[in-house]
Amino acid sequence: MRRGLAFFLMIAVILWVPQPVCAQPETINYQVDKEYPPFSYTTDGSLYGFDPYLTNILFNTDAYVLNYSTDS
């Protein structure tokens, strides 16, 4: 009897505790060398290569905003 009551109370508390509905995405600032082929390079003002490709795969969710910065 006590186990059932404890289990019911535990489930009620878990369901009652408010959960965040929409959290703000975390910003990731990623620094790359723009002329280090094949890892990163620029063509026509766009960034290409292994590093941008991999970071887009890793952070391709709604939980992250990915900002690239490059050397001058």
KATA-V202090 format. One record per run of one state. SS is the DSSP state (alpha for helix, beta for strand, coil for the rest). FROM is the first residue (numbers start at 1). TO is the last residue. If there is no record, write none. Layout:
BEGIN
((SS;FROM;TO) (SS;FROM;TO))
END
This chain:
BEGIN
((coil;1;1) (alpha;2;16) (coil;17;25) (beta;26;32) (coil;33;34) (beta;35;36) (coil;37;39) (beta;40;43) (coil;44;45) (beta;46;48) (coil;49;49) (alpha;50;58) (coil;59;63) (beta;64;70) (coil;71;72))
END
